[in-house]
């Protein structure tokens, strides 16, 4: 999938664990882990807002798009 999630990079830069973020935004560790590993099919704007608020980032810092190689 050409959409990537850089949650692990942002957490490392902020010195925060996935568990700590989970507690701060009141989202299960399992759901955050699915997002972190790139297995999520969707993300709610409210979740995106909470993550950006806690990590002091913009949505584009968390999600990126890579063009698929030409066929």
mmCIF file as Biopython writes it, N, C-alpha, C and O atoms, coordinates in Angstrom:
data_model
#
loop_
_atom_site.group_PDB
_atom_site.id
_atom_site.type_symbol
_atom_site.label_atom_id
_atom_site.label_alt_id
_atom_site.label_comp_id
_atom_site.label_asym_id
_atom_site.label_entity_id
_atom_site.label_seq_id
_atom_site.pdbx_PDB_ins_code
_atom_site.Cartn_x
_atom_site.Cartn_y
_atom_site.Cartn_z
_atom_site.occupancy
_atom_site.B_iso_or_equiv
_atom_site.auth_seq_id
_atom_site.auth_asym_id
_atom_site.pdbx_PDB_model_num
ATOM 1   N N  . UNK A ? 1  ? 0.851   -1.187 0.000   1.0 0.0 1  A 1 
ATOM 2   C CA . UNK A ? 1  ? 0.000   0.000  0.000   1.0 0.0 1  A 1 
ATOM 3   C C  . UNK A ? 1  ? 0.890   1.242  0.000   1.0 0.0 1  A 1 
ATOM 4   O O  . UNK A ? 1  ? 1.867   1.296  0.747   1.0 0.0 1  A 1 
ATOM 5   N N  . UNK A ? 2  ? 0.575   2.216  -0.807  1.0 0.0 2  A 1 
ATOM 6   C CA . UNK A ? 2  ? 1.420   3.406  -0.897  1.0 0.0 2  A 1 
ATOM 7   C C  . UNK A ? 2  ? 1.287   4.387  0.275   1.0 0.0 2  A 1 
ATOM 8   O O  . UNK A ? 2  ? 2.022   5.372  0.339   1.0 0.0 2  A 1 
ATOM 9   N N  . UNK A ? 3  ? 0.354   4.124  1.205   1.0 0.0 3  A 1 
ATOM 10  C CA . UNK A ? 3  ? 0.210   4.981  2.384   1.0 0.0 3  A 1 
ATOM 11  C C  . UNK A ? 3  ? 1.040   4.385  3.512   1.0 0.0 3  A 1 
ATOM 12  O O  . UNK A ? 3  ? 0.881   3.212  3.851   1.0 0.0 3  A 1 
ATOM 13  N N  . UNK A ? 4  ? 1.923   5.188  4.092   1.0 0.0 4  A 1 
ATOM 14  C CA . UNK A ? 4  ? 2.764   4.729  5.190   1.0 0.0 4  A 1 
ATOM 15  C C  . UNK A ? 4  ? 2.489   5.520  6.457   1.0 0.0 4  A 1 
ATOM 16  O O  . UNK A ? 4  ? 2.048   6.668  6.399   1.0 0.0 4  A 1 
ATOM 17  N N  . UNK A ? 5  ? 2.748   4.908  7.587   1.0 0.0 5  A 1 
ATOM 18  C CA . UNK A ? 5  ? 2.554   5.546  8.892   1.0 0.0 5  A 1 
ATOM 19  C C  . UNK A ? 5  ? 3.905   5.578  9.598   1.0 0.0 5  A 1 
ATOM 20  O O  . UNK A ? 5  ? 4.591   4.559  9.684   1.0 0.0 5  A 1 
ATOM 21  N N  . UNK A ? 6  ? 4.279   6.737  10.096  1.0 0.0 6  A 1 
ATOM 22  C CA . UNK A ? 6  ? 5.579   6.914  10.747  1.0 0.0 6  A 1 
ATOM 23  C C  . UNK A ? 6  ? 5.439   7.106  12.252  1.0 0.0 6  A 1 
ATOM 24  O O  . UNK A ? 6  ? 6.210   7.845  12.864  1.0 0.0 6  A 1 
ATOM 25  N N  . UNK A ? 7  ? 4.461   6.444  12.837  1.0 0.0 7  A 1 
ATOM 26  C CA . UNK A ? 7  ? 4.209   6.597  14.275  1.0 0.0 7  A 1 
ATOM 27  C C  . UNK A ? 7  ? 5.423   6.191  15.097  1.0 0.0 7  A 1 
ATOM 28  O O  . UNK A ? 7  ? 5.748   6.854  16.082  1.0 0.0 7  A 1 
ATOM 29  N N  . UNK A ? 8  ? 6.092   5.125  14.714  1.0 0.0 8  A 1 
ATOM 30  C CA . UNK A ? 8  ? 7.259   4.674  15.470  1.0 0.0 8  A 1 
ATOM 31  C C  . UNK A ? 8  ? 8.366   5.725  15.485  1.0 0.0 8  A 1 
ATOM 32  O O  . UNK A ? 8  ? 9.029   5.916  16.504  1.0 0.0 8  A 1 
ATOM 33  N N  . UNK A ? 9  ? 8.564   6.401  14.367  1.0 0.0 9  A 1 
ATOM 34  C CA . UNK A ? 9  ? 9.592   7.454  14.285  1.0 0.0 9  A 1 
ATOM 35  C C  . UNK A ? 9  ? 9.221   8.622  15.197  1.0 0.0 9  A 1 
ATOM 36  O O  . UNK A ? 9  ? 10.062  9.127  15.940  1.0 0.0 9  A 1 
ATOM 37  N N  . UNK A ? 10 ? 7.958   9.046  15.135  1.0 0.0 10 A 1 
ATOM 38  C CA . UNK A ? 10 ? 7.525   10.169 15.973  1.0 0.0 10 A 1 
ATOM 39  C C  . UNK A ? 10 ? 7.619   9.829  17.458  1.0 0.0 10 A 1 
ATOM 40  O O  . UNK A ? 10 ? 8.034   10.663 18.262  1.0 0.0 10 A 1 
ATOM 41  N N  . UNK A ? 11 ? 7.240   8.618  17.818  1.0 0.0 11 A 1 
ATOM 42  C CA . UNK A ? 11 ? 7.335   8.209  19.224  1.0 0.0 11 A 1 
ATOM 43  C C  . UNK A ? 11 ? 8.783   8.234  19.694  1.0 0.0 11 A 1 
ATOM 44  O O  . UNK A ? 11 ? 9.078   8.713  20.789  1.0 0.0 11 A 1 
ATOM 45  N N  . UNK A ? 12 ? 9.681   7.721  18.869  1.0 0.0 12 A 1 
ATOM 46  C CA . UNK A ? 12 ? 11.093  7.703  19.232  1.0 0.0 12 A 1 
ATOM 47  C C  . UNK A ? 12 ? 11.637  9.116  19.407  1.0 0.0 12 A 1 
ATOM 48  O O  . UNK A ? 12 ? 12.377  9.388  20.352  1.0 0.0 12 A 1 
ATOM 49  N N  . UNK A ? 13 ? 11.273  10.007 18.501  1.0 0.0 13 A 1 
ATOM 50  C CA . UNK A ? 13 ? 11.737  11.400 18.591  1.0 0.0 13 A 1 
ATOM 51  C C  . UNK A ? 13 ? 11.222  12.095 19.845  1.0 0.0 13 A 1 
ATOM 52  O O  . UNK A ? 13 ? 11.895  12.957 20.411  1.0 0.0 13 A 1 
ATOM 53  N N  . UNK A ? 14 ? 10.018  11.710 20.274  1.0 0.0 14 A 1 
ATOM 54  C CA . UNK A ? 14 ? 9.421   12.341 21.455  1.0 0.0 14 A 1 
ATOM 55  C C  . UNK A ? 14 ? 9.793   11.614 22.750  1.0 0.0 14 A 1 
ATOM 56  O O  . UNK A ? 14 ? 9.457   12.070 23.843  1.0 0.0 14 A 1 
ATOM 57  N N  . UNK A ? 15 ? 10.484  10.487 22.620  1.0 0.0 15 A 1 
ATOM 58  C CA . UNK A ? 15 ? 10.858  9.717  23.805  1.0 0.0 15 A 1 
ATOM 59  C C  . UNK A ? 15 ? 9.648   9.142  24.510  1.0 0.0 15 A 1 
ATOM 60  O O  . UNK A ? 15 ? 9.608   9.086  25.739  1.0 0.0 15 A 1 
ATOM 61  N N  . UNK A ? 16 ? 8.658   8.714  23.738  1.0 0.0 16 A 1 
ATOM 62  C CA . UNK A ? 16 ? 7.406   8.214  24.286  1.0 0.0 16 A 1 
ATOM 63  C C  . UNK A ? 16 ? 7.186   6.784  23.812  1.0 0.0 16 A 1 
ATOM 64  O O  . UNK A ? 16 ? 7.562   6.425  22.696  1.0 0.0 16 A 1 
ATOM 65  N N  . UNK A ? 17 ? 6.580   5.982  24.658  1.0 0.0 17 A 1 
ATOM 66  C CA . UNK A ? 17 ? 6.260   4.609  24.263  1.0 0.0 17 A 1 
ATOM 67  C C  . UNK A ? 17 ? 4.844   4.554  23.687  1.0 0.0 17 A 1 
ATOM 68  O O  . UNK A ? 17 ? 4.036   5.461  23.884  1.0 0.0 17 A 1 
ATOM 69  N N  . UNK A ? 18 ? 4.573   3.480  22.981  1.0 0.0 18 A 1 
ATOM 70  C CA . UNK A ? 18 ? 3.241   3.261  22.440  1.0 0.0 18 A 1 
ATOM 71  C C  . UNK A ? 18 ? 2.226   3.137  23.574  1.0 0.0 18 A 1 
ATOM 72  O O  . UNK A ? 18 ? 1.097   3.615  23.462  1.0 0.0 18 A 1 
ATOM 73  N N  . UNK A ? 19 ? 2.632   2.499  24.654  1.0 0.0 19 A 1 
ATOM 74  C CA . UNK A ? 19 ? 1.754   2.348  25.827  1.0 0.0 19 A 1 
ATOM 75  C C  . UNK A ? 19 ? 1.407   3.713  26.413  1.0 0.0 19 A 1 
ATOM 76  O O  . UNK A ? 19 ? 0.249   3.970  26.742  1.0 0.0 19 A 1 
ATOM 77  N N  . UNK A ? 20 ? 2.392   4.579  26.545  1.0 0.0 20 A 1 
ATOM 78  C CA . UNK A ? 20 ? 2.157   5.912  27.088  1.0 0.0 20 A 1 
ATOM 79  C C  . UNK A ? 20 ? 1.202   6.707  26.197  1.0 0.0 20 A 1 
ATOM 80  O O  . UNK A ? 20 ? 0.288   7.364  26.694  1.0 0.0 20 A 1 
ATOM 81  N N  . UNK A ? 21 ? 1.414   6.647  24.886  1.0 0.0 21 A 1 
ATOM 82  C CA . UNK A ? 21 ? 0.527   7.348  23.963  1.0 0.0 21 A 1 
ATOM 83  C C  . UNK A ? 21 ? -0.886  6.776  24.070  1.0 0.0 21 A 1 
ATOM 84  O O  . UNK A ? 21 ? -1.863  7.524  24.081  1.0 0.0 21 A 1 
ATOM 85  N N  . UNK A ? 22 ? -0.987  5.475  24.149  1.0 0.0 22 A 1 
ATOM 86  C CA . UNK A ? 22 ? -2.283  4.807  24.280  1.0 0.0 22 A 1 
ATOM 87  C C  . UNK A ? 22 ? -3.056  5.340  25.487  1.0 0.0 22 A 1 
ATOM 88  O O  . UNK A ? 22 ? -4.248  5.633  25.394  1.0 0.0 22 A 1 
ATOM 89  N N  . UNK A ? 23 ? -2.372  5.457  26.600  1.0 0.0 23 A 1 
ATOM 90  C CA . UNK A ? 23 ? -3.009  5.966  27.821  1.0 0.0 23 A 1 
ATOM 91  C C  . UNK A ? 23 ? -3.401  7.435  27.687  1.0 0.0 23 A 1 
ATOM 92  O O  . UNK A ? 23 ? -4.458  7.846  28.166  1.0 0.0 23 A 1 
ATOM 93  N N  . UNK A ? 24 ? -2.556  8.215  27.040  1.0 0.0 24 A 1 
ATOM 94  C CA . UNK A ? 24 ? -2.825  9.652  26.903  1.0 0.0 24 A 1 
ATOM 95  C C  . UNK A ? 24 ? -4.008  9.958  25.998  1.0 0.0 24 A 1 
ATOM 96  O O  . UNK A ? 24 ? -4.736  10.924 26.228  1.0 0.0 24 A 1 
ATOM 97  N N  . UNK A ? 25 ? -4.205  9.131  24.958  1.0 0.0 25 A 1 
ATOM 98  C CA . UNK A ? 25 ? -5.287  9.423  24.012  1.0 0.0 25 A 1 
ATOM 99  C C  . UNK A ? 25 ? -6.487  8.497  24.198  1.0 0.0 25 A 1 
ATOM 100 O O  . UNK A ? 25 ? -7.457  8.567  23.444  1.0 0.0 25 A 1 
ATOM 101 N N  . UNK A ? 26 ? -6.415  7.636  25.200  1.0 0.0 26 A 1 
ATOM 102 C CA . UNK A ? 26 ? -7.516  6.728  25.523  1.0 0.0 26 A 1 
ATOM 103 C C  . UNK A ? 26 ? -7.907  5.854  24.331  1.0 0.0 26 A 1 
ATOM 104 O O  . UNK A ? 26 ? -9.076  5.770  23.953  1.0 0.0 26 A 1 
ATOM 105 N N  . UNK A ? 27 ? -6.904  5.215  23.756  1.0 0.0 27 A 1 
ATOM 106 C CA . UNK A ? 27 ? -7.101  4.280  22.655  1.0 0.0 27 A 1 
ATOM 107 C C  . UNK A ? 27 ? -6.365  2.997  23.040  1.0 0.0 27 A 1 
ATOM 108 O O  . UNK A ? 27 ? -5.299  3.051  23.653  1.0 0.0 27 A 1 
ATOM 109 N N  . UNK A ? 28 ? -6.926  1.858  22.685  1.0 0.0 28 A 1 
ATOM 110 C CA . UNK A ? 28 ? -6.289  0.607  23.090  1.0 0.0 28 A 1 
ATOM 111 C C  . UNK A ? 28 ? -4.912  0.461  22.458  1.0 0.0 28 A 1 
ATOM 112 O O  . UNK A ? 28 ? -4.647  0.952  21.361  1.0 0.0 28 A 1 
ATOM 113 N N  . UNK A ? 29 ? -4.063  -0.219 23.177  1.0 0.0 29 A 1 
ATOM 114 C CA . UNK A ? 29 ? -2.721  -0.494 22.687  1.0 0.0 29 A 1 
ATOM 115 C C  . UNK A ? 29 ? -2.793  -1.317 21.403  1.0 0.0 29 A 1 
ATOM 116 O O  . UNK A ? 29 ? -1.998  -1.111 20.486  1.0 0.0 29 A 1 
ATOM 117 N N  . UNK A ? 30 ? -3.738  -2.242 21.337  1.0 0.0 30 A 1 
ATOM 118 C CA . UNK A ? 30 ? -3.898  -3.076 20.141  1.0 0.0 30 A 1 
ATOM 119 C C  . UNK A ? 30 ? -4.224  -2.227 18.913  1.0 0.0 30 A 1 
ATOM 120 O O  . UNK A ? 30 ? -3.657  -2.446 17.842  1.0 0.0 30 A 1 
ATOM 121 N N  . UNK A ? 31 ? -5.128  -1.266 19.057  1.0 0.0 31 A 1 
ATOM 122 C CA . UNK A ? 31 ? -5.488  -0.406 17.921  1.0 0.0 31 A 1 
ATOM 123 C C  . UNK A ? 31 ? -4.319  0.474  17.491  1.0 0.0 31 A 1 
ATOM 124 O O  . UNK A ? 31 ? -4.092  0.670  16.297  1.0 0.0 31 A 1 
ATOM 125 N N  . UNK A ? 32 ? -3.586  0.996  18.451  1.0 0.0 32 A 1 
ATOM 126 C CA . UNK A ? 32 ? -2.418  1.811  18.093  1.0 0.0 32 A 1 
ATOM 127 C C  . UNK A ? 32 ? -1.352  0.954  17.417  1.0 0.0 32 A 1 
ATOM 128 O O  . UNK A ? 32 ? -0.683  1.411  16.490  1.0 0.0 32 A 1 
ATOM 129 N N  . UNK A ? 33 ? -1.193  -0.267 17.870  1.0 0.0 33 A 1 
ATOM 130 C CA . UNK A ? 33 ? -0.220  -1.163 17.276  1.0 0.0 33 A 1 
ATOM 131 C C  . UNK A ? 33 ? -0.569  -1.477 15.819  1.0 0.0 33 A 1 
ATOM 132 O O  . UNK A ? 33 ? 0.315   -1.532 14.964  1.0 0.0 33 A 1 
ATOM 133 N N  . UNK A ? 34 ? -1.849  -1.680 15.543  1.0 0.0 34 A 1 
ATOM 134 C CA . UNK A ? 34 ? -2.301  -1.915 14.169  1.0 0.0 34 A 1 
ATOM 135 C C  . UNK A ? 34 ? -1.962  -0.713 13.296  1.0 0.0 34 A 1 
ATOM 136 O O  . UNK A ? 34 ? -1.519  -0.870 12.158  1.0 0.0 34 A 1 
ATOM 137 N N  . UNK A ? 35 ? -2.169  0.476  13.828  1.0 0.0 35 A 1 
ATOM 138 C CA . UNK A ? 35 ? -1.833  1.692  13.088  1.0 0.0 35 A 1 
ATOM 139 C C  . UNK A ? 35 ? -0.320  1.785  12.870  1.0 0.0 35 A 1 
ATOM 140 O O  . UNK A ? 35 ? 0.142   2.076  11.766  1.0 0.0 35 A 1 
ATOM 141 N N  . UNK A ? 36 ? 0.435   1.538  13.926  1.0 0.0 36 A 1 
ATOM 142 C CA . UNK A ? 36 ? 1.893   1.653  13.865  1.0 0.0 36 A 1 
ATOM 143 C C  . UNK A ? 36 ? 2.505   0.696  12.843  1.0 0.0 36 A 1 
ATOM 144 O O  . UNK A ? 36 ? 3.462   1.053  12.156  1.0 0.0 36 A 1 
ATOM 145 N N  . UNK A ? 37 ? 1.963   -0.505 12.740  1.0 0.0 37 A 1 
ATOM 146 C CA . UNK A ? 37 ? 2.520   -1.500 11.829  1.0 0.0 37 A 1 
ATOM 147 C C  . UNK A ? 37 ? 2.025   -1.344 10.397  1.0 0.0 37 A 1 
ATOM 148 O O  . UNK A ? 37 ? 2.437   -2.092 9.510   1.0 0.0 37 A 1 
ATOM 149 N N  . UNK A ? 38 ? 1.145   -0.378 10.169  1.0 0.0 38 A 1 
ATOM 150 C CA . UNK A ? 38 ? 0.648   -0.132 8.820   1.0 0.0 38 A 1 
ATOM 151 C C  . UNK A ? 38 ? -0.455  -1.083 8.391   1.0 0.0 38 A 1 
ATOM 152 O O  . UNK A ? 38 ? -0.768  -1.168 7.204   1.0 0.0 38 A 1 
ATOM 153 N N  . UNK A ? 39 ? -1.048  -1.798 9.337   1.0 0.0 39 A 1 
ATOM 154 C CA . UNK A ? 39 ? -2.103  -2.755 9.010   1.0 0.0 39 A 1 
ATOM 155 C C  . UNK A ? 39 ? -3.502  -2.148 9.085   1.0 0.0 39 A 1 
ATOM 156 O O  . UNK A ? 39 ? -4.486  -2.806 8.746   1.0 0.0 39 A 1 
ATOM 157 N N  . UNK A ? 40 ? -3.590  -0.905 9.525   1.0 0.0 40 A 1 
ATOM 158 C CA . UNK A ? 40 ? -4.895  -0.243 9.636   1.0 0.0 40 A 1 
ATOM 159 C C  . UNK A ? 40 ? -5.428  0.083  8.246   1.0 0.0 40 A 1 
ATOM 160 O O  . UNK A ? 40 ? -4.669  0.459  7.353   1.0 0.0 40 A 1 
ATOM 161 N N  . UNK A ? 41 ? -6.726  -0.064 8.074   1.0 0.0 41 A 1 
ATOM 162 C CA . UNK A ? 41 ? -7.380  0.259  6.804   1.0 0.0 41 A 1 
ATOM 163 C C  . UNK A ? 41 ? -7.940  1.676  6.813   1.0 0.0 41 A 1 
ATOM 164 O O  . UNK A ? 41 ? -8.243  2.236  5.759   1.0 0.0 41 A 1 
ATOM 165 N N  . UNK A ? 42 ? -8.077  2.256  8.009   1.0 0.0 42 A 1 
ATOM 166 C CA . UNK A ? 42 ? -8.645  3.596  8.142   1.0 0.0 42 A 1 
ATOM 167 C C  . UNK A ? 42 ? -8.223  4.179  9.484   1.0 0.0 42 A 1 
ATOM 168 O O  . UNK A ? 42 ? -7.770  3.465  10.378  1.0 0.0 42 A 1 
ATOM 169 N N  . UNK A ? 43 ? -8.382  5.486  9.602   1.0 0.0 43 A 1 
ATOM 170 C CA . UNK A ? 43 ? -8.139  6.168  10.873  1.0 0.0 43 A 1 
ATOM 171 C C  . UNK A ? 43 ? -9.184  7.260  11.020  1.0 0.0 43 A 1 
ATOM 172 O O  . UNK A ? 43 ? -9.459  7.998  10.074  1.0 0.0 43 A 1 
ATOM 173 N N  . UNK A ? 44 ? -9.753  7.358  12.180  1.0 0.0 44 A 1 
ATOM 174 C CA . UNK A ? 44 ? -10.738 8.411  12.442  1.0 0.0 44 A 1 
ATOM 175 C C  . UNK A ? 44 ? -10.017 9.743  12.622  1.0 0.0 44 A 1 
ATOM 176 O O  . UNK A ? 44 ? -8.902  9.801  13.141  1.0 0.0 44 A 1 
ATOM 177 N N  . UNK A ? 45 ? -10.676 10.801 12.182  1.0 0.0 45 A 1 
ATOM 178 C CA . UNK A ? 45 ? -10.092 12.132 12.378  1.0 0.0 45 A 1 
ATOM 179 C C  . UNK A ? 45 ? -9.895  12.432 13.850  1.0 0.0 45 A 1 
ATOM 180 O O  . UNK A ? 45 ? -8.927  13.100 14.216  1.0 0.0 45 A 1 
ATOM 181 N N  . UNK A ? 46 ? -10.788 11.956 14.704  1.0 0.0 46 A 1 
ATOM 182 C CA . UNK A ? 46 ? -10.639 12.204 16.137  1.0 0.0 46 A 1 
ATOM 183 C C  . UNK A ? 46 ? -9.389  11.513 16.678  1.0 0.0 46 A 1 
ATOM 184 O O  . UNK A ? 46 ? -8.713  12.051 17.555  1.0 0.0 46 A 1 
ATOM 185 N N  . UNK A ? 47 ? -9.080  10.327 16.161  1.0 0.0 47 A 1 
ATOM 186 C CA . UNK A ? 47 ? -7.858  9.625  16.574  1.0 0.0 47 A 1 
ATOM 187 C C  . UNK A ? 47 ? -6.633  10.352 16.052  1.0 0.0 47 A 1 
ATOM 188 O O  . UNK A ? 47 ? -5.657  10.537 16.779  1.0 0.0 47 A 1 
ATOM 189 N N  . UNK A ? 48 ? -6.682  10.761 14.803  1.0 0.0 48 A 1 
ATOM 190 C CA . UNK A ? 48 ? -5.585  11.510 14.203  1.0 0.0 48 A 1 
ATOM 191 C C  . UNK A ? 48 ? -5.334  12.806 14.968  1.0 0.0 48 A 1 
ATOM 192 O O  . UNK A ? 48 ? -4.189  13.174 15.228  1.0 0.0 48 A 1 
ATOM 193 N N  . UNK A ? 49 ? -6.411  13.485 15.324  1.0 0.0 49 A 1 
ATOM 194 C CA . UNK A ? 49 ? -6.289  14.726 16.095  1.0 0.0 49 A 1 
ATOM 195 C C  . UNK A ? 49 ? -5.636  14.471 17.447  1.0 0.0 49 A 1 
ATOM 196 O O  . UNK A ? 49 ? -4.755  15.224 17.862  1.0 0.0 49 A 1 
ATOM 197 N N  . UNK A ? 50 ? -6.058  13.419 18.134  1.0 0.0 50 A 1 
ATOM 198 C CA . UNK A ? 50 ? -5.505  13.113 19.453  1.0 0.0 50 A 1 
ATOM 199 C C  . UNK A ? 50 ? -4.022  12.759 19.371  1.0 0.0 50 A 1 
ATOM 200 O O  . UNK A ? 50 ? -3.232  13.192 20.211  1.0 0.0 50 A 1 
ATOM 201 N N  . UNK A ? 51 ? -3.646  11.980 18.370  1.0 0.0 51 A 1 
ATOM 202 C CA . UNK A ? 51 ? -2.234  11.626 18.200  1.0 0.0 51 A 1 
ATOM 203 C C  . UNK A ? 51 ? -1.406  12.873 17.912  1.0 0.0 51 A 1 
ATOM 204 O O  . UNK A ? 51 ? -0.345  13.072 18.504  1.0 0.0 51 A 1 
ATOM 205 N N  . UNK A ? 52 ? -1.893  13.712 17.000  1.0 0.0 52 A 1 
ATOM 206 C CA . UNK A ? 52 ? -1.161  14.944 16.659  1.0 0.0 52 A 1 
ATOM 207 C C  . UNK A ? 52 ? -1.053  15.882 17.857  1.0 0.0 52 A 1 
ATOM 208 O O  . UNK A ? 52 ? -0.027  16.533 18.053  1.0 0.0 52 A 1 
ATOM 209 N N  . UNK A ? 53 ? -2.103  15.948 18.648  1.0 0.0 53 A 1 
ATOM 210 C CA . UNK A ? 53 ? -2.073  16.801 19.847  1.0 0.0 53 A 1 
ATOM 211 C C  . UNK A ? 53 ? -1.000  16.315 20.817  1.0 0.0 53 A 1 
ATOM 212 O O  . UNK A ? 53 ? -0.207  17.114 21.314  1.0 0.0 53 A 1 
ATOM 213 N N  . UNK A ? 54 ? -0.970  15.022 21.087  1.0 0.0 54 A 1 
ATOM 214 C CA . UNK A ? 54 ? -0.030  14.479 22.064  1.0 0.0 54 A 1 
ATOM 215 C C  . UNK A ? 54 ? 1.410   14.454 21.565  1.0 0.0 54 A 1 
ATOM 216 O O  . UNK A ? 54 ? 2.345   14.613 22.350  1.0 0.0 54 A 1 
ATOM 217 N N  . UNK A ? 55 ? 1.587   14.255 20.266  1.0 0.0 55 A 1 
ATOM 218 C CA . UNK A ? 55 ? 2.945   14.208 19.713  1.0 0.0 55 A 1 
ATOM 219 C C  . UNK A ? 55 ? 3.394   15.551 19.148  1.0 0.0 55 A 1 
ATOM 220 O O  . UNK A ? 55 ? 4.504   15.679 18.632  1.0 0.0 55 A 1 
ATOM 221 N N  . UNK A ? 56 ? 2.513   16.556 19.252  1.0 0.0 56 A 1 
ATOM 222 C CA . UNK A ? 56 ? 2.817   17.895 18.766  1.0 0.0 56 A 1 
ATOM 223 C C  . UNK A ? 56 ? 3.313   17.840 17.312  1.0 0.0 56 A 1 
ATOM 224 O O  . UNK A ? 56 ? 4.408   18.300 16.990  1.0 0.0 56 A 1 
ATOM 225 N N  . UNK A ? 57 ? 2.474   17.264 16.454  1.0 0.0 57 A 1 
ATOM 226 C CA . UNK A ? 57 ? 2.845   17.109 15.052  1.0 0.0 57 A 1 
ATOM 227 C C  . UNK A ? 57 ? 1.659   17.432 14.158  1.0 0.0 57 A 1 
ATOM 228 O O  . UNK A ? 57 ? 0.555   17.694 14.634  1.0 0.0 57 A 1 
ATOM 229 N N  . UNK A ? 58 ? 1.905   17.410 12.876  1.0 0.0 58 A 1 
ATOM 230 C CA . UNK A ? 58 ? 0.876   17.607 11.871  1.0 0.0 58 A 1 
ATOM 231 C C  . UNK A ? 58 ? 0.511   16.241 11.288  1.0 0.0 58 A 1 
ATOM 232 O O  . UNK A ? 58 ? 1.326   15.319 11.340  1.0 0.0 58 A 1 
ATOM 233 N N  . UNK A ? 59 ? -0.700  16.091 10.731  1.0 0.0 59 A 1 
ATOM 234 C CA . UNK A ? 59 ? -1.074  14.810 10.128  1.0 0.0 59 A 1 
ATOM 235 C C  . UNK A ? 59 ? -0.057  14.317 9.088   1.0 0.0 59 A 1 
ATOM 236 O O  . UNK A ? 59 ? 0.192   13.116 8.987   1.0 0.0 59 A 1 
ATOM 237 N N  . UNK A ? 60 ? 0.517   15.222 8.333   1.0 0.0 60 A 1 
ATOM 238 C CA . UNK A ? 60 ? 1.510   14.848 7.336   1.0 0.0 60 A 1 
ATOM 239 C C  . UNK A ? 60 ? 2.810   14.319 7.933   1.0 0.0 60 A 1 
ATOM 240 O O  . UNK A ? 60 ? 3.583   13.654 7.245   1.0 0.0 60 A 1 
ATOM 241 N N  . UNK A ? 61 ? 3.053   14.611 9.206   1.0 0.0 61 A 1 
ATOM 242 C CA . UNK A ? 61 ? 4.218   14.056 9.892   1.0 0.0 61 A 1 
ATOM 243 C C  . UNK A ? 61 ? 3.991   12.588 10.230  1.0 0.0 61 A 1 
ATOM 244 O O  . UNK A ? 61 ? 4.944   11.826 10.394  1.0 0.0 61 A 1 
ATOM 245 N N  . UNK A ? 62 ? 2.748   12.204 10.329  1.0 0.0 62 A 1 
ATOM 246 C CA . UNK A ? 62 ? 2.368   10.860 10.752  1.0 0.0 62 A 1 
ATOM 247 C C  . UNK A ? 62 ? 2.069   9.940  9.572   1.0 0.0 62 A 1 
ATOM 248 O O  . UNK A ? 62 ? 2.332   8.739  9.635   1.0 0.0 62 A 1 
ATOM 249 N N  . UNK A ? 63 ? 1.521   10.500 8.503   1.0 0.0 63 A 1 
ATOM 250 C CA . UNK A ? 63 ? 1.089   9.712  7.354   1.0 0.0 63 A 1 
ATOM 251 C C  . UNK A ? 63 ? 1.787   10.241 6.103   1.0 0.0 63 A 1 
ATOM 252 O O  . UNK A ? 63 ? 1.867   11.451 5.887   1.0 0.0 63 A 1 
ATOM 253 N N  . UNK A ? 64 ? 2.293   9.311  5.277   1.0 0.0 64 A 1 
ATOM 254 C CA . UNK A ? 64 ? 2.925   9.737  4.035   1.0 0.0 64 A 1 
ATOM 255 C C  . UNK A ? 64 ? 2.440   8.870  2.882   1.0 0.0 64 A 1 
ATOM 256 O O  . UNK A ? 64 ? 1.893   7.785  3.081   1.0 0.0 64 A 1 
ATOM 257 N N  . UNK A ? 65 ? 2.649   9.367  1.697   1.0 0.0 65 A 1 
ATOM 258 C CA . UNK A ? 65 ? 2.222   8.672  0.479   1.0 0.0 65 A 1 
ATOM 259 C C  . UNK A ? 65 ? 3.437   8.477  -0.421  1.0 0.0 65 A 1 
ATOM 260 O O  . UNK A ? 65 ? 4.187   9.413  -0.700  1.0 0.0 65 A 1 
ATOM 261 N N  . UNK A ? 66 ? 3.608   7.250  -0.861  1.0 0.0 66 A 1 
ATOM 262 C CA . UNK A ? 66 ? 4.674   6.937  -1.818  1.0 0.0 66 A 1 
ATOM 263 C C  . UNK A ? 66 ? 4.032   6.427  -3.088  1.0 0.0 66 A 1 
ATOM 264 O O  . UNK A ? 66 ? 3.228   5.495  -3.061  1.0 0.0 66 A 1 
ATOM 265 N N  . UNK A ? 67 ? 4.389   7.037  -4.189  1.0 0.0 67 A 1 
ATOM 266 C CA . UNK A ? 67 ? 3.813   6.607  -5.473  1.0 0.0 67 A 1 
ATOM 267 C C  . UNK A ? 67 ? 4.226   5.172  -5.768  1.0 0.0 67 A 1 
ATOM 268 O O  . UNK A ? 67 ? 5.390   4.807  -5.600  1.0 0.0 67 A 1 
ATOM 269 N N  . UNK A ? 68 ? 3.274   4.364  -6.207  1.0 0.0 68 A 1 
ATOM 270 C CA . UNK A ? 68 ? 3.643   2.994  -6.588  1.0 0.0 68 A 1 
ATOM 271 C C  . UNK A ? 68 ? 4.524   3.024  -7.829  1.0 0.0 68 A 1 
ATOM 272 O O  . UNK A ? 68 ? 4.395   3.923  -8.660  1.0 0.0 68 A 1 
ATOM 273 N N  . UNK A ? 69 ? 5.414   2.051  -7.960  1.0 0.0 69 A 1 
ATOM 274 C CA . UNK A ? 69 ? 6.269   2.044  -9.153  1.0 0.0 69 A 1 
ATOM 275 C C  . UNK A ? 69 ? 5.430   1.845  -10.416 1.0 0.0 69 A 1 
ATOM 276 O O  . UNK A ? 69 ? 4.400   1.173  -10.385 1.0 0.0 69 A 1 
ATOM 277 N N  . UNK A ? 70 ? 5.880   2.437  -11.531 1.0 0.0 70 A 1 
ATOM 278 C CA . UNK A ? 70 ? 5.119   2.287  -12.776 1.0 0.0 70 A 1 
ATOM 279 C C  . UNK A ? 70 ? 5.071   0.823  -13.200 1.0 0.0 70 A 1 
ATOM 280 O O  . UNK A ? 70 ? 6.005   0.059  -12.957 1.0 0.0 70 A 1 
ATOM 281 N N  . UNK A ? 71 ? 3.973   0.453  -13.832 1.0 0.0 71 A 1 
ATOM 282 C CA . UNK A ? 71 ? 3.802   -0.940 -14.280 1.0 0.0 71 A 1 
ATOM 283 C C  . UNK A ? 71 ? 4.526   -1.187 -15.577 1.0 0.0 71 A 1 
ATOM 284 O O  . UNK A ? 71 ? 4.493   -2.300 -16.101 1.0 0.0 71 A 1 
#
